[in-house]
Amino acid sequence: MNKIFNSPIEKKLFEQQTIYIKRDDLLDNNFSGNKARKFYYYLVNDFPNIKKIVSYGSNQSNAMYSLSVLAKIKGWEFEYFVSHVPLYLEENPHGNFKHALENGMDIHVGQGVPTPTMKKHTLFIEEGGRQQEAEYGIELLAKEIVEWQEDKGLEELNVFLPAGTGTTALFLSKAFLQKEFFGMRTTRPTVFTVPCVGDVDYLKKQFLMLEEDENVHPFIITPSKKRHFGKLYRESYNIWLKLQAEMGIEFDLLYDPHGWLTLLENPELFDKPLLYIHQGGLMGNESMLMRYKRKYSENI
């Protein structure tokens, strides 16, 4: 495991718009994307008293898989709580669920959200990695972006990424807006995001749980259409296919289609050079594609 991250940035053309892609999906085969940034603090620091990670969330969570990798690297136990596991998934393990189990995850079903434990041997991680320690790795991401911006001579830069808990977007925006951020010589990047899990109010509440100063929060774009998280939409699958065909890049099927559809509805964001953060999550595509095939079997 390489503990020094610096993912490449690729220049692409899509829908007649020039866009830069920050390829955090390429950080590592097993520990990549925004979860690698969020959990980087735990990867590079020593925790001699920790023996176990406890967390919770959905049964195909990207965070679940990343935490299973982290636990395996560190030699820790990993307990994960979910509300349910569908019978089909139980009988046909696949995606993040399957690979987390292979990494030694001990799963607890239907027992509710675990109480944050203060036991000295246990590390409790909030759903999706929404916690202050995530700021450590995301500041490193911000530093990489600013160094690239200055190397390219881009006076201004818009940064866009879809949000679940919004942790990455929040700490990225906060890092850019710090008074002394790595001696910047160019205009500070502006971060835009779109809520994927809940609505705008939900995302604002997520931000406030981690940072009370709203002046450093990213700009939230309201999508023109409400797409329920995890629900399958034909237009989401279509743009996912088109992105792969025209860019040669596979994106996440859960967050990225909603992100790209919203981004293209707001062409004013391209008035400045625009950087899209590819946050990984490709392991989850295995289960999403199976769901799409079951729903649209005659056409896929």
C-alpha positions as a Python dict, from the first residue, in 0.01 Angstrom:
ca = {
    (1, 'M'): (0, 0, 0),
    (2, 'N'): (149, 330, -115),
    (3, 'K'): (92, 587, 159),
    (4, 'I'): (171, 884, -66),
    (5, 'F'): (-131, 978, -276),
    (6, 'N'): (-129, 1198, -583),
    (7, 'S'): (-380, 1091, -845),
    (8, 'P'): (-346, 1208, -1207),
    (9, 'I'): (-563, 1475, -1368),
    (10, 'E'): (-681, 1415, -1723),
    (11, 'K'): (-817, 1668, -1972),
    (12, 'K'): (-1130, 1545, -2151),
    (13, 'L'): (-1405, 1668, -2382),
    (14, 'F'): (-1767, 1578, -2307),
    (15, 'E'): (-2087, 1724, -2449),
    (16, 'Q'): (-1870, 1986, -2624),
    (17, 'Q'): (-1734, 2100, -2288),
    (18, 'T'): (-1370, 2080, -2184),
    (19, 'I'): (-1334, 1931, -1837),
    (20, 'Y'): (-1053, 1805, -1616),
    (21, 'I'): (-1096, 1479, -1423),
    (22, 'K'): (-914, 1417, -1095),
    (23, 'R'): (-868, 1039, -1104),
    (24, 'D'): (-891, 943, -739),
    (25, 'D'): (-1026, 610, -862),
    (26, 'L'): (-664, 530, -957),
    (27, 'L'): (-510, 589, -614),
    (28, 'D'): (-482, 217, -533),
    (29, 'N'): (-643, -106, -650),
    (30, 'N'): (-801, -170, -310),
    (31, 'F'): (-800, 162, -126),
    (32, 'S'): (-910, 441, -356),
    (33, 'G'): (-1154, 725, -411),
    (34, 'N'): (-1292, 960, -151),
    (35, 'K'): (-1298, 685, 114),
    (36, 'A'): (-921, 653, 84),
    (37, 'R'): (-898, 1028, 147),
    (38, 'K'): (-1138, 1010, 441),
    (39, 'F'): (-958, 717, 605),
    (40, 'Y'): (-605, 828, 518),
    (41, 'Y'): (-552, 957, 872),
    (42, 'Y'): (-599, 604, 1007),
    (43, 'L'): (-382, 452, 738),
    (44, 'V'): (-68, 660, 800),
    (45, 'N'): (-83, 698, 1177),
    (46, 'D'): (-16, 436, 1443),
    (47, 'F'): (-287, 328, 1686),
    (48, 'P'): (-116, 74, 1910),
    (49, 'N'): (-419, 26, 2135),
    (50, 'I'): (-677, -22, 1858),
    (51, 'K'): (-786, -378, 1784),
    (52, 'K'): (-1124, -329, 1618),
    (53, 'I'): (-1321, -97, 1386),
    (54, 'V'): (-1698, -59, 1431),
    (55, 'S'): (-1915, 115, 1174),
    (56, 'Y'): (-2257, 102, 1009),
    (57, 'G'): (-2441, 183, 686),
    (58, 'S'): (-2586, 17, 377),
    (59, 'N'): (-2516, -339, 269),
    (60, 'Q'): (-2329, -226, -46),
    (61, 'S'): (-2151, 75, 102),
    (62, 'N'): (-1821, 187, -46),
    (63, 'A'): (-1714, 288, 305),
    (64, 'M'): (-1785, -66, 429),
    (65, 'Y'): (-1546, -214, 174),
    (66, 'S'): (-1276, 50, 231),
    (67, 'L'): (-1292, -4, 607),
    (68, 'S'): (-1255, -378, 552),
    (69, 'V'): (-937, -307, 355),
    (70, 'L'): (-809, -70, 623),
    (71, 'A'): (-879, -327, 895),
    (72, 'K'): (-699, -597, 698),
    (73, 'I'): (-395, -374, 645),
    (74, 'K'): (-383, -281, 1013),
    (75, 'G'): (-458, -629, 1144),
    (76, 'W'): (-778, -512, 1315),
    (77, 'E'): (-1116, -679, 1350),
    (78, 'F'): (-1402, -514, 1162),
    (79, 'E'): (-1764, -517, 1277),
    (80, 'Y'): (-2026, -361, 1052),
    (81, 'F'): (-2396, -304, 1121),
    (82, 'V'): (-2667, -300, 853),
    (83, 'S'): (-3045, -274, 879),
    (84, 'H'): (-3101, -564, 640),
    (85, 'V'): (-2946, -789, 378),
    (86, 'P'): (-3176, -885, 88),
    (87, 'L'): (-3223, -1258, 40),
    (88, 'Y'): (-3080, -1236, -314),
    (89, 'L'): (-2760, -1074, -184),
    (90, 'E'): (-2735, -1323, 101),
    (91, 'E'): (-2763, -1613, -140),
    (92, 'N'): (-2552, -1448, -413),
    (93, 'P'): (-2286, -1231, -244),
    (94, 'H'): (-2140, -974, -483),
    (95, 'G'): (-1996, -624, -500),
    (96, 'N'): (-1873, -442, -191),
    (97, 'F'): (-2063, -685, 33),
    (98, 'K'): (-1884, -992, -101),
    (99, 'H'): (-1537, -839, -97),
    (100, 'A'): (-1577, -693, 252),
    (101, 'L'): (-1675, -1038, 379),
    (102, 'E'): (-1368, -1184, 207),
    (103, 'N'): (-1158, -930, 397),
    (104, 'G'): (-1292, -1066, 726),
    (105, 'M'): (-1586, -835, 797),
    (106, 'D'): (-1814, -949, 1081),
    (107, 'I'): (-2161, -829, 980),
    (108, 'H'): (-2452, -760, 1217),
    (109, 'V'): (-2797, -747, 1057),
    (110, 'G'): (-3106, -576, 1199),
    (111, 'Q'): (-2954, -471, 1529),
    (112, 'G'): (-2989, -98, 1474),
    (113, 'V'): (-2717, 167, 1466),
    (114, 'P'): (-2444, 81, 1716),
    (115, 'T'): (-2377, 321, 2001),
    (116, 'P'): (-2045, 504, 1957),
    (117, 'T'): (-1812, 319, 2187),
    (118, 'M'): (-1545, 479, 2403),
    (119, 'K'): (-1360, 153, 2453),
    (120, 'K'): (-990, 217, 2418),
    (121, 'H'): (-941, -80, 2186),
    (122, 'T'): (-1222, 12, 1945),
    (123, 'L'): (-1234, 273, 1670),
    (124, 'F'): (-1589, 389, 1589),
    (125, 'I'): (-1643, 529, 1237),
    (126, 'E'): (-1958, 722, 1146),
    (127, 'E'): (-2158, 616, 839),
    (128, 'G'): (-1972, 705, 522),
    (129, 'G'): (-1670, 831, 716),
    (130, 'R'): (-1839, 1155, 824),
    (131, 'Q'): (-1597, 1273, 1094),
    (132, 'Q'): (-1331, 1530, 1168),
    (133, 'E'): (-1041, 1293, 1102),
    (134, 'A'): (-1141, 1289, 734),
    (135, 'E'): (-1011, 1645, 704),
    (136, 'Y'): (-653, 1515, 721),
    (137, 'G'): (-662, 1328, 390),
    (138, 'I'): (-891, 1574, 214),
    (139, 'E'): (-649, 1860, 287),
    (140, 'L'): (-390, 1657, 98),
    (141, 'L'): (-633, 1634, -195),
    (142, 'A'): (-679, 2011, -183),
    (143, 'K'): (-303, 2063, -186),
    (144, 'E'): (-265, 1842, -494),
    (145, 'I'): (-535, 2040, -677),
    (146, 'V'): (-383, 2379, -596),
    (147, 'E'): (-35, 2268, -700),
    (148, 'W'): (-176, 2140, -1030),
    (149, 'Q'): (-376, 2462, -1082),
    (150, 'E'): (-69, 2676, -1035),
    (151, 'D'): (145, 2450, -1251),
    (152, 'K'): (-113, 2485, -1531),
    (153, 'G'): (-133, 2859, -1483),
    (154, 'L'): (-510, 2855, -1427),
    (155, 'E'): (-603, 3181, -1257),
    (156, 'E'): (-947, 3048, -1159),
    (157, 'L'): (-1091, 2701, -1109),
    (158, 'N'): (-1430, 2548, -1034),
    (159, 'V'): (-1433, 2209, -862),
    (160, 'F'): (-1738, 1981, -879),
    (161, 'L'): (-1824, 1656, -703),
    (162, 'P'): (-2148, 1480, -606),
    (163, 'A'): (-2217, 1440, -233),
    (164, 'G'): (-2346, 1172, 2),
    (165, 'T'): (-2266, 1299, 350),
    (166, 'G'): (-2083, 1587, 182),
    (167, 'T'): (-1772, 1536, 394),
    (168, 'T'): (-1528, 1550, 104),
    (169, 'A'): (-1686, 1858, -54),
    (170, 'L'): (-1699, 2037, 283),
    (171, 'F'): (-1340, 1980, 387),
    (172, 'L'): (-1216, 2050, 35),
    (173, 'S'): (-1392, 2387, 33),
    (174, 'K'): (-1270, 2463, 386),
    (175, 'A'): (-911, 2385, 290),
    (176, 'F'): (-922, 2614, -13),
    (177, 'L'): (-1065, 2899, 198),
    (178, 'Q'): (-815, 2884, 481),
    (179, 'K'): (-628, 3213, 520),
    (180, 'E'): (-289, 3062, 453),
    (181, 'F'): (-343, 2768, 224),
    (182, 'F'): (-8, 2645, 94),
    (183, 'G'): (97, 2997, -16),
    (184, 'M'): (-148, 3014, -305),
    (185, 'R'): (-64, 3255, -586),
    (186, 'T'): (-382, 3201, -789),
    (187, 'T'): (-748, 3260, -707),
    (188, 'R'): (-876, 2998, -468),
    (189, 'P'): (-1083, 2721, -629),
    (190, 'T'): (-1460, 2728, -574),
    (191, 'V'): (-1627, 2400, -475),
    (192, 'F'): (-1973, 2304, -604),
    (193, 'T'): (-2167, 1993, -509),
    (194, 'V'): (-2508, 1831, -551),
    (195, 'P'): (-2693, 1621, -290),
    (196, 'C'): (-2737, 1258, -390),
    (197, 'V'): (-2867, 1098, -69),
    (198, 'G'): (-3112, 1361, 55),
    (199, 'D'): (-3217, 1711, -42),
    (200, 'V'): (-3037, 2043, -3),
    (201, 'D'): (-3152, 2086, 359),
    (202, 'Y'): (-3025, 1739, 447),
    (203, 'L'): (-2684, 1818, 300),
    (204, 'K'): (-2664, 2150, 486),
    (205, 'K'): (-2730, 1965, 812),
    (206, 'Q'): (-2451, 1722, 729),
    (207, 'F'): (-2213, 2014, 677),
    (208, 'L'): (-2312, 2178, 1005),
    (209, 'M'): (-2243, 1859, 1199),
    (210, 'L'): (-1877, 1897, 1101),
    (211, 'E'): (-1831, 2272, 1049),
    (212, 'E'): (-2041, 2553, 1199),
    (213, 'D'): (-1882, 2827, 988),
    (214, 'E'): (-2108, 2841, 683),
    (215, 'N'): (-1865, 3078, 511),
    (216, 'V'): (-1641, 2783, 429),
    (217, 'H'): (-1920, 2553, 311),
    (218, 'P'): (-1926, 2457, -60),
    (219, 'F'): (-2196, 2584, -294),
    (220, 'I'): (-2487, 2340, -321),
    (221, 'I'): (-2659, 2308, -659),
    (222, 'T'): (-3026, 2212, -652),
    (223, 'P'): (-3091, 1944, -917),
    (224, 'S'): (-3381, 1999, -1155),
    (225, 'K'): (-3511, 1650, -1081),
    (226, 'K'): (-3530, 1457, -757),
    (227, 'R'): (-3365, 1119, -796),
    (228, 'H'): (-3414, 893, -497),
    (229, 'F'): (-3086, 751, -372),
    (230, 'G'): (-3027, 398, -494),
    (231, 'K'): (-3325, 399, -730),
    (232, 'L'): (-3259, 303, -1091),
    (233, 'Y'): (-3316, 561, -1365),
    (234, 'R'): (-3279, 503, -1736),
    (235, 'E'): (-3117, 845, -1789),
    (236, 'S'): (-2860, 764, -1518),
    (237, 'Y'): (-2758, 444, -1691),
    (238, 'N'): (-2750, 614, -2031),
    (239, 'I'): (-2516, 893, -1923),
    (240, 'W'): (-2294, 640, -1746),
    (241, 'L'): (-2259, 453, -2074),
    (242, 'K'): (-2196, 774, -2267),
    (243, 'L'): (-1927, 891, -2024),
    (244, 'Q'): (-1746, 561, -2061),
    (245, 'A'): (-1778, 561, -2440),
    (246, 'E'): (-1660, 920, -2496),
    (247, 'M'): (-1402, 956, -2217),
    (248, 'G'): (-1284, 599, -2176),
    (249, 'I'): (-1344, 633, -1800),
    (250, 'E'): (-1569, 415, -1588),
    (251, 'F'): (-1755, 617, -1325),
    (252, 'D'): (-1953, 508, -1022),
    (253, 'L'): (-2313, 415, -1106),
    (254, 'L'): (-2465, 536, -780),
    (255, 'Y'): (-2344, 895, -738),
    (256, 'D'): (-2177, 1003, -1061),
    (257, 'P'): (-2474, 986, -1302),
    (258, 'H'): (-2674, 1223, -1081),
    (259, 'G'): (-2365, 1441, -1052),
    (260, 'W'): (-2304, 1458, -1427),
    (261, 'L'): (-2671, 1514, -1514),
    (262, 'T'): (-2682, 1805, -1269),
    (263, 'L'): (-2351, 1945, -1388),
    (264, 'L'): (-2464, 1952, -1750),
    (265, 'E'): (-2781, 2136, -1645),
    (266, 'N'): (-2559, 2417, -1517),
    (267, 'P'): (-2332, 2514, -1810),
    (268, 'E'): (-2232, 2837, -1633),
    (269, 'L'): (-1995, 2625, -1422),
    (270, 'F'): (-1787, 2579, -1737),
    (271, 'D'): (-1732, 2955, -1765),
    (272, 'K'): (-1415, 2885, -1566),
    (273, 'P'): (-1189, 2581, -1602),
    (274, 'L'): (-1371, 2295, -1429),
    (275, 'L'): (-1229, 2000, -1239),
    (276, 'Y'): (-1449, 1698, -1166),
    (277, 'I'): (-1343, 1475, -876),
    (278, 'H'): (-1372, 1106, -964),
    (279, 'Q'): (-1435, 964, -617),
    (280, 'G'): (-1399, 595, -701),
    (281, 'G'): (-1664, 353, -578),
    (282, 'L'): (-1625, 127, -880),
    (283, 'M'): (-1648, -191, -674),
    (284, 'G'): (-2014, -105, -621),
    (285, 'N'): (-2080, -107, -995),
    (286, 'E'): (-2092, -485, -989),
    (287, 'S'): (-2409, -484, -781),
    (288, 'M'): (-2558, -179, -956),
    (289, 'L'): (-2514, -337, -1300),
    (290, 'M'): (-2683, -654, -1180),
    (291, 'R'): (-2980, -447, -1062),
    (292, 'Y'): (-2999, -257, -1393),
    (293, 'K'): (-2987, -582, -1588),
    (294, 'R'): (-3270, -728, -1380),
    (295, 'K'): (-3483, -416, -1434),
    (296, 'Y'): (-3402, -351, -1801),
    (297, 'S'): (-3307, -703, -1906),
    (298, 'E'): (-3455, -664, -2252),
    (299, 'N'): (-3230, -370, -2340),
    (300, 'I'): (-2905, -416, -2144),
}
